[in-house]
Amino acid sequence: MGKIWTVEEEYSIVMESIENNISIAEICRNNGVASSLFYK
């Protein structure tokens, strides 16, 4: 089973994707998240 993300961690990752001009794939790599999970 994978990591269980807190609401704060999820929020931080989503905000990073909104505020920065970085690809979703790169944000996911930097945070150890599968890109398929990002969109769930």
DRENZA-666448 format. One record per atom (N, C-alpha, C): x, y negated, z; residue number from 1. Coordinates in steps of 0.2 Angstrom, whole numbers, plus 5000, padded with zeros to 4 digits. Each point is the difference from the previous one (the first is absolute). Layout:
+------+------+------+------+
!    u !    v !    w ! resi !
+------+------+------+------+
!    X !    Y !    Z !  NUM !
...
+------+------+------+------+
// end
This chain:
+------+------+------+------+
!    u !    v !    w ! resi !
+------+------+------+------+
! 5004 ! 5006 ! 5000 !    1 !
! 4996 ! 4994 ! 5000 !    1 !
! 5004 ! 4994 ! 5000 !    1 !
! 4998 ! 4995 ! 4997 !    2 !
! 5004 ! 4994 ! 4999 !    2 !
! 4999 ! 4995 ! 5006 !    2 !
! 5004 ! 4994 ! 4999 !    3 !
! 4999 ! 4995 ! 5005 !    3 !
! 4993 ! 4997 ! 5001 !    3 !
! 4998 ! 4999 ! 5006 !    4 !
! 4994 ! 4996 ! 5001 !    4 !
! 5002 ! 4993 ! 5001 !    4 !
! 4997 ! 4996 ! 4995 !    5 !
! 5001 ! 4993 ! 5000 !    5 !
! 4995 ! 4996 ! 5005 !    5 !
! 5003 ! 4995 ! 5003 !    6 !
! 4995 ! 4996 ! 5004 !    6 !
! 4997 ! 4995 ! 4996 !    6 !
! 4995 ! 4997 ! 5002 !    7 !
! 4996 ! 4995 ! 4996 !    7 !
! 5005 ! 4994 ! 4999 !    7 !
! 5004 ! 4998 ! 5005 !    8 !
! 5005 ! 4995 ! 4999 !    8 !
! 5005 ! 5001 ! 4994 !    8 !
! 5002 ! 5007 ! 5000 !    9 !
! 5005 ! 5002 ! 4995 !    9 !
! 4997 ! 4999 ! 4993 !    9 !
! 4994 ! 5003 ! 5000 !   10 !
! 4996 ! 5000 ! 4993 !   10 !
! 4999 ! 4993 ! 4998 !   10 !
! 4998 ! 4995 ! 5004 !   11 !
! 4999 ! 4993 ! 4999 !   11 !
! 5006 ! 4997 ! 4997 !   11 !
! 5006 ! 5001 ! 5004 !   12 !
! 5006 ! 4997 ! 4998 !   12 !
! 5002 ! 5003 ! 4993 !   12 !
! 4999 ! 5006 ! 4998 !   13 !
! 5002 ! 5002 ! 4993 !   13 !
! 4996 ! 4997 ! 4995 !   13 !
! 4993 ! 5000 ! 5001 !   14 !
! 4996 ! 4997 ! 4996 !   14 !
! 5001 ! 4992 ! 4999 !   14 !
! 5002 ! 4997 ! 5005 !   15 !
! 5001 ! 4993 ! 4999 !   15 !
! 5007 ! 4999 ! 4997 !   15 !
! 5005 ! 5004 ! 5001 !   16 !
! 5006 ! 5000 ! 4996 !   16 !
! 4999 ! 5000 ! 4993 !   16 !
! 4995 ! 5004 ! 4998 !   17 !
! 4999 ! 5001 ! 4993 !   17 !
! 4996 ! 4994 ! 4997 !   17 !
! 4996 ! 4997 ! 5004 !   18 !
! 4997 ! 4994 ! 4998 !   18 !
! 5004 ! 4994 ! 4999 !   18 !
! 5004 ! 4999 ! 5005 !   19 !
! 5004 ! 4994 ! 5001 !   19 !
! 5007 ! 5000 ! 4996 !   19 !
! 5002 ! 5006 ! 4998 !   20 !
! 5007 ! 5000 ! 4996 !   20 !
! 4999 ! 5002 ! 4993 !   20 !
! 5004 ! 4998 ! 4996 !   21 !
! 5000 ! 5002 ! 4993 !   21 !
! 5004 ! 5006 ! 4999 !   21 !
! 4998 ! 5006 ! 5004 !   22 !
! 5004 ! 5006 ! 4999 !   22 !
! 4995 ! 5005 ! 4998 !   22 !
! 5002 ! 5005 ! 4996 !   23 !
! 4996 ! 5006 ! 4998 !   23 !
! 4997 ! 5004 ! 5006 !   23 !
! 4994 ! 5003 ! 4999 !   24 !
! 4998 ! 5004 ! 5005 !   24 !
! 5004 ! 5006 ! 5001 !   24 !
! 5003 ! 5003 ! 4995 !   25 !
! 5005 ! 5005 ! 5001 !   25 !
! 5006 ! 4999 ! 5004 !   25 !
! 5002 ! 4994 ! 4999 !   26 !
! 5006 ! 4997 ! 5004 !   26 !
! 4998 ! 5000 ! 5008 !   26 !
! 4994 ! 4996 ! 5001 !   27 !
! 4998 ! 4999 ! 5007 !   27 !
! 4999 ! 5007 ! 5003 !   27 !
! 4997 ! 5005 ! 4996 !   28 !
! 4999 ! 5007 ! 5003 !   28 !
! 5006 ! 5003 ! 5002 !   28 !
! 5005 ! 5000 ! 4995 !   29 !
! 5007 ! 5003 ! 5002 !   29 !
! 5003 ! 4996 ! 5006 !   29 !
! 5000 ! 4994 ! 5000 !   30 !
! 5003 ! 4996 ! 5006 !   30 !
! 4997 ! 5002 ! 5007 !   30 !
! 4993 ! 5002 ! 5000 !   31 !
! 4996 ! 5002 ! 5006 !   31 !
! 4999 ! 5007 ! 5001 !   31 !
! 5003 ! 5004 ! 4995 !   32 !
! 4999 ! 5008 ! 5001 !   32 !
! 4993 ! 5002 ! 4999 !   32 !
! 4996 ! 4997 ! 4995 !   33 !
! 4993 ! 5001 ! 4999 !   33 !
! 5000 ! 5003 ! 4993 !   33 !
! 4996 ! 5005 ! 4999 !   34 !
! 4999 ! 5003 ! 4993 !   34 !
! 4995 ! 4995 ! 4997 !   34 !
! 5002 ! 4998 ! 4994 !   35 !
! 4996 ! 4995 ! 4996 !   35 !
! 4993 ! 5002 ! 4999 !   35 !
! 4998 ! 5007 ! 5000 !   36 !
! 4993 ! 5002 ! 4999 !   36 !
! 4996 ! 4998 ! 5006 !   36 !
! 5004 ! 5000 ! 5006 !   37 !
! 4996 ! 4998 ! 5006 !   37 !
! 4999 ! 4993 ! 5001 !   37 !
! 5004 ! 4996 ! 4997 !   38 !
! 4999 ! 4993 ! 5000 !   38 !
! 4993 ! 4997 ! 4998 !   38 !
! 4997 ! 5004 ! 4995 !   39 !
! 4994 ! 4998 ! 4997 !   39 !
! 4994 ! 5003 ! 5004 !   39 !
! 5001 ! 5004 ! 5005 !   40 !
! 4994 ! 5003 ! 5003 !   40 !
! 4998 ! 4995 ! 5006 !   40 !
+------+------+------+------+
// end
